[in-house]
Amino acid sequence: MNILFCNPSAQLGGAEKVLLSLVGKLRQDRPSWSLSAVLGEDGVLKERLRSLGVNVTVIPFSYAVARLGDSSFRRQQNPWQFGVRFLGLFLVIPGCFYYWRKLRGHIDRVSPDIVYTNGFKMHVLGLFAAGGRPVAAHCHDRVSSRPVMAKFFRIFGGRFKRIMAVSDFIREDIVRLCGQGVQ
């Protein structure tokens, strides 16, 4: 089995600690499996994963892609400010496309049996870059409170081979959006 983990951050937040725990358990139970990872930035997670025998590649996000998120689309008191932020989306599209191409090339080279995405940016980029390979999304945050991600999961949630949730609360939130079983 060849698994590629895709994570946007290289800092040690809760999602990254869950990822390290999962990788550690896989190393213990399935030492012959090939594990690799792609990170959207350089940081401490890279070294922690390498210490577990994971081949880590950093494909850094551009500044615009790193800052992209649903908070960019939350309506502010000033409608002009929302318009400027919405316009910023069109300025970040080339960066997203460039990253998608780099990630797609890396996935093709690694040729994983499954792509595991951790974090909203990687759910989107990984699903589209996987090239038909199965993708498992691991959700750590509420999706329905994020308008762009909620729409993404409503439309594309069924394309994931598996969607995992860290809690019943998150699982129920995703089931309401996707109408499908979540583990």
CORGI-V892280 format. One record per residue. N is the residue number from 1. RES is the residue in one letter. PHI is phi in degrees with one decimal (NA if undefined). OMEGA is omega in degrees with one decimal (none if undefined). Layout:
# CORGI-V892280
n=N res=RES phi=PHI omega=OMEGA
n=N res=RES phi=PHI omega=OMEGA
This chain:
# CORGI-V892280
n=1 res=M phi=NA omega=-179.1
n=2 res=N phi=-123.5 omega=-177.2
n=3 res=I phi=-116.2 omega=174.0
n=4 res=L phi=-111.6 omega=177.2
n=5 res=F phi=-94.5 omega=179.0
n=6 res=C phi=-119.0 omega=-177.8
n=7 res=N phi=-134.3 omega=-177.4
n=8 res=P phi=-70.7 omega=-173.3
n=9 res=S phi=-107.0 omega=173.0
n=10 res=A phi=-115.5 omega=175.4
n=11 res=Q phi=-88.3 omega=-176.5
n=12 res=L phi=-99.5 omega=171.5
n=13 res=G phi=-92.8 omega=-178.6
n=14 res=G phi=-61.7 omega=-179.2
n=15 res=A phi=-63.1 omega=-179.6
n=16 res=E phi=-70.7 omega=176.4
n=17 res=K phi=-67.3 omega=175.0
n=18 res=V phi=-63.1 omega=178.6
n=19 res=L phi=-59.5 omega=179.0
n=20 res=L phi=-61.6 omega=178.4
n=21 res=S phi=-63.9 omega=178.7
n=22 res=L phi=-62.3 omega=-179.9
n=23 res=V phi=-63.0 omega=177.8
n=24 res=G phi=-60.4 omega=179.0
n=25 res=K phi=-67.6 omega=176.9
n=26 res=L phi=-62.4 omega=178.9
n=27 res=R phi=-60.7 omega=-179.3
n=28 res=Q phi=-70.8 omega=-173.8
n=29 res=D phi=-85.6 omega=-176.0
n=30 res=R phi=-134.2 omega=-174.6
n=31 res=P phi=-62.7 omega=-178.9
n=32 res=S phi=-83.4 omega=-179.0
n=33 res=W phi=-69.4 omega=177.3
n=34 res=S phi=-89.8 omega=-178.8
n=35 res=L phi=-119.4 omega=175.7
n=36 res=S phi=-136.7 omega=-177.3
n=37 res=A phi=-144.5 omega=171.3
n=38 res=V phi=-119.9 omega=176.9
n=39 res=L phi=-117.4 omega=179.2
n=40 res=G phi=-83.1 omega=177.1
n=41 res=E phi=-159.1 omega=176.8
n=42 res=D phi=-90.5 omega=178.4
n=43 res=G phi=171.1 omega=-173.0
n=44 res=V phi=-63.8 omega=179.6
n=45 res=L phi=-61.1 omega=179.4
n=46 res=K phi=-56.3 omega=-178.3
n=47 res=E phi=-69.0 omega=178.2
n=48 res=R phi=-63.4 omega=178.2
n=49 res=L phi=-65.7 omega=178.8
n=50 res=R phi=-61.5 omega=178.8
n=51 res=S phi=-65.3 omega=176.6
n=52 res=L phi=-94.9 omega=177.4
n=53 res=G phi=82.6 omega=179.3
n=54 res=V phi=-94.3 omega=175.2
n=55 res=N phi=-80.0 omega=-173.1
n=56 res=V phi=-109.7 omega=174.4
n=57 res=T phi=-120.8 omega=174.9
n=58 res=V phi=-101.8 omega=171.0
n=59 res=I phi=-114.9 omega=-170.6
n=60 res=P phi=-68.0 omega=171.6
n=61 res=F phi=-68.5 omega=169.1
n=62 res=S phi=-67.8 omega=179.8
n=63 res=Y phi=-56.5 omega=-177.5
n=64 res=A phi=-65.3 omega=-180.0
n=65 res=V phi=-68.2 omega=179.6
n=66 res=A phi=-61.0 omega=-177.8
n=67 res=R phi=-87.5 omega=-177.9
n=68 res=L phi=-69.5 omega=177.5
n=69 res=G phi=-175.7 omega=-178.5
n=70 res=D phi=-59.9 omega=179.7
n=71 res=S phi=-62.0 omega=177.4
n=72 res=S phi=-67.5 omega=-175.2
n=73 res=F phi=-108.4 omega=177.6
n=74 res=R phi=-69.3 omega=-177.4
n=75 res=R phi=-64.5 omega=176.1
n=76 res=Q phi=-94.5 omega=177.4
n=77 res=Q phi=-60.3 omega=-176.6
n=78 res=N phi=-95.7 omega=-179.3
n=79 res=P phi=-59.7 omega=178.1
n=80 res=W phi=-60.9 omega=-179.5
n=81 res=Q phi=-62.6 omega=177.3
n=82 res=F phi=-61.9 omega=179.6
n=83 res=G phi=-61.1 omega=178.3
n=84 res=V phi=-64.7 omega=179.3
n=85 res=R phi=-66.0 omega=178.6
n=86 res=F phi=-63.2 omega=176.4
n=87 res=L phi=-60.4 omega=178.1
n=88 res=G phi=-58.7 omega=177.3
n=89 res=L phi=-59.5 omega=-179.1
n=90 res=F phi=-67.7 omega=177.6
n=91 res=L phi=-78.4 omega=-178.3
n=92 res=V phi=-92.2 omega=-178.0
n=93 res=I phi=-56.2 omega=178.0
n=94 res=P phi=-59.9 omega=178.4
n=95 res=G phi=-65.4 omega=177.6
n=96 res=C phi=-65.6 omega=179.2
n=97 res=F phi=-62.7 omega=178.7
n=98 res=Y phi=-59.8 omega=-179.8
n=99 res=Y phi=-64.4 omega=179.0
n=100 res=W phi=-56.2 omega=179.9
n=101 res=R phi=-63.1 omega=178.7
n=102 res=K phi=-63.4 omega=180.0
n=103 res=L phi=-64.9 omega=178.9
n=104 res=R phi=-60.1 omega=177.5
n=105 res=G phi=-61.2 omega=179.2
n=106 res=H phi=-65.6 omega=178.9
n=107 res=I phi=-60.9 omega=178.0
n=108 res=D phi=-61.4 omega=179.3
n=109 res=R phi=-68.7 omega=-177.4
n=110 res=V phi=-75.5 omega=179.9
n=111 res=S phi=50.9 omega=-177.7
n=112 res=P phi=-73.6 omega=172.8
n=113 res=D phi=-75.3 omega=177.7
n=114 res=I phi=-148.7 omega=175.8
n=115 res=V phi=-105.8 omega=-180.0
n=116 res=Y phi=-104.3 omega=-179.8
n=117 res=T phi=-106.8 omega=-176.1
n=118 res=N phi=-134.2 omega=-178.6
n=119 res=G phi=108.3 omega=-172.3
n=120 res=F phi=-57.8 omega=-179.9
n=121 res=K phi=-60.0 omega=-178.9
n=122 res=M phi=-75.2 omega=174.0
n=123 res=H phi=-60.6 omega=-178.4
n=124 res=V phi=-69.5 omega=-176.2
n=125 res=L phi=-63.7 omega=-178.6
n=126 res=G phi=-65.6 omega=-179.6
n=127 res=L phi=-61.7 omega=-177.9
n=128 res=F phi=-79.1 omega=-178.5
n=129 res=A phi=-88.5 omega=-173.4
n=130 res=A phi=-66.6 omega=176.8
n=131 res=G phi=63.4 omega=178.5
n=132 res=G phi=88.3 omega=176.7
n=133 res=R phi=-72.4 omega=178.3
n=134 res=P phi=-64.8 omega=179.7
n=135 res=V phi=-124.2 omega=174.7
n=136 res=A phi=-111.5 omega=179.2
n=137 res=A phi=-101.3 omega=176.8
n=138 res=H phi=-111.0 omega=-175.0
n=139 res=C phi=-96.5 omega=-178.1
n=140 res=H phi=-115.1 omega=-174.9
n=141 res=D phi=-129.3 omega=177.0
n=142 res=R phi=-63.4 omega=-176.9
n=143 res=V phi=-90.0 omega=-171.9
n=144 res=S phi=-64.5 omega=178.8
n=145 res=S phi=-82.6 omega=179.4
n=146 res=R phi=-113.5 omega=-171.6
n=147 res=P phi=-56.9 omega=-178.0
n=148 res=V phi=-70.3 omega=-179.6
n=149 res=M phi=-67.7 omega=177.3
n=150 res=A phi=-60.5 omega=178.5
n=151 res=K phi=-64.6 omega=177.9
n=152 res=F phi=-57.0 omega=-178.3
n=153 res=F phi=-68.3 omega=176.1
n=154 res=R phi=-62.9 omega=-176.2
n=155 res=I phi=-82.6 omega=-170.1
n=156 res=F phi=-110.2 omega=-177.5
n=157 res=G phi=-54.7 omega=-179.9
n=158 res=G phi=-70.0 omega=179.5
n=159 res=R phi=-82.4 omega=177.2
n=160 res=F phi=-74.9 omega=175.3
n=161 res=K phi=-65.0 omega=-179.3
n=162 res=R phi=-152.9 omega=170.1
n=163 res=I phi=-120.8 omega=179.2
n=164 res=M phi=-107.6 omega=179.6
n=165 res=A phi=-127.5 omega=-177.4
n=166 res=V phi=-81.1 omega=-179.4
n=167 res=S phi=-153.0 omega=176.1
n=168 res=D phi=-62.1 omega=-180.0
n=169 res=F phi=-60.3 omega=179.8
n=170 res=I phi=-67.7 omega=179.2
n=171 res=R phi=-59.5 omega=179.9
n=172 res=E phi=-62.9 omega=177.6
n=173 res=D phi=-61.7 omega=-179.0
n=174 res=I phi=-70.0 omega=178.4
n=175 res=V phi=-61.6 omega=176.8
n=176 res=R phi=-60.8 omega=-179.5
n=177 res=L phi=-78.8 omega=-171.8
n=178 res=C phi=-93.7 omega=-177.6
n=179 res=G phi=67.1 omega=-179.5
n=180 res=Q phi=-138.1 omega=179.3
n=181 res=G phi=-68.1 omega=177.6
n=182 res=V phi=-128.4 omega=-179.6
n=183 res=Q phi=-101.6 omega=none
